[in-house]
Amino acid sequence: MIRSVAIALVLLISFLPAGAQQRAAAARTHVVLPGETLGSIARQYLGSAAEWARIFEANRGQLSDPNRIRVGMELVLPGAAPALAPAATVLGVQVDGRPAVTVATLPFEERRAMLESRPFTPGNPPERDLATRTVFFDSGGPEVVGPIVMTQGEADTPAVPEGVFLAAGWIVSEGDGSDRMGEVVGLASPGAPLSTSVSIQPGAEVVLRFFGEGTPRVGEEFLTYALGARIPGLGDVTVPSGIVRIEQVDPSAVVARVVDEFGRLRVGHLLTLARTFPLSSGVHPAPSDSGVRARLLAFQERKELHLPGDFAFIDQGGDAGLVVGDELAGIGASGGDGAEREVARFQVVGIRDSTATVRLLSVATPGAVRAGLWMVLDSKMP
């Protein structure tokens, strides 16, 4: 295809009138027309407006300023290609380095043949000067060959997350009302429903009612909780639901804002003083052989299978020296030999005098994690 095009082009040029061929060969000047500049003339003859300086240098004898060319002035065109008659610019074939027609106007088959005859050959990338590169240097991709391991220093965190500590319930002994300081009466917005089925969202304002003669202070925070299942012989399980902060205290009402939520906070939930988080960042338990043993009393929620993160209660507390962050190993029979070994690991997340709330950290033998499981304190907070 390309060969036939080239032959046709030669034939077309050869059939041009002799005068036209001579004018094309001798076309080394240009007469300035109205509206033209050196840039527009350079674009026309040299392929780029940036070549105007070459025309200016070639005409120094009659030009002192490149912006002051006159209509009718005849300019010398350095290295300009001779103008070709329209008949010579056919089929998109390049003549003297200048495209004859726009490629997009050619038929598909001719465009494909032209592209196949002129394959793209990428040049060598520029040398990278690593000594002088700036923050804008683009490496063009990863410079490290092979596996890359990214490391991060040990995080300075507390042994127990604060949210876990606040969400941990406790056991209220039968007849013990010391934790019941008040209750959530309803939403503070006018016309708000008082139904106990309505969930109260964080940021909402609620009306509180306090029992007894004590008066809360603005800025004081209280923990809201609901009563869960009753454990025979022990008492009621509490389920924390959120934190409220007092914003307004007057004879008609006490208004608070919900600043945190652990569960579904509802109208009717009880109030007790918010607990202060007792741990510092970076402090963790160390191995201990204190010999303290405890028994698992019950889980906060009744499930067929308990998983890490579930809360439970044990029969030892502050009186036995336990503190938040201590870890206990649940000991039970596992394996075919019947030997006792660690079947689960627990962490103390709440303390009462004679009981403690623990969180299940890991389970080796799920069937052994149930009420009655014995555990031993083997990691103690400093």
Secondary structure as GFF3:
##gff-version 3
##sequence-region A 1 382
A	DSSP	alpha_helix	2	14	.	.	.	ID=ss1
A	DSSP	alpha_helix	18	26	.	.	.	ID=ss2
A	DSSP	beta_strand	29	31	.	.	.	ID=ss3
A	DSSP	alpha_helix	38	46	.	.	.	ID=ss4
A	DSSP	three_ten_helix	49	51	.	.	.	ID=ss5
A	DSSP	alpha_helix	52	58	.	.	.	ID=ss6
A	DSSP	beta_strand	74	76	.	.	.	ID=ss7
A	DSSP	three_ten_helix	86	88	.	.	.	ID=ss8
A	DSSP	three_ten_helix	103	105	.	.	.	ID=ss9
A	DSSP	alpha_helix	108	117	.	.	.	ID=ss10
A	DSSP	alpha_helix	162	167	.	.	.	ID=ss11
A	DSSP	beta_strand	171	173	.	.	.	ID=ss12
A	DSSP	beta_strand	182	187	.	.	.	ID=ss13
A	DSSP	beta_strand	205	210	.	.	.	ID=ss14
A	DSSP	beta_strand	221	231	.	.	.	ID=ss15
A	DSSP	beta_strand	235	249	.	.	.	ID=ss16
A	DSSP	beta_strand	254	261	.	.	.	ID=ss17
A	DSSP	beta_strand	270	273	.	.	.	ID=ss18
A	DSSP	beta_strand	286	287	.	.	.	ID=ss19
A	DSSP	beta_strand	293	299	.	.	.	ID=ss20
A	DSSP	beta_strand	311	314	.	.	.	ID=ss21
A	DSSP	three_ten_helix	318	320	.	.	.	ID=ss22
A	DSSP	beta_strand	327	333	.	.	.	ID=ss23
A	DSSP	beta_strand	340	351	.	.	.	ID=ss24
A	DSSP	beta_strand	356	363	.	.	.	ID=ss25
A	DSSP	three_ten_helix	366	368	.	.	.	ID=ss26
A	DSSP	beta_strand	374	380	.	.	.	ID=ss27
###
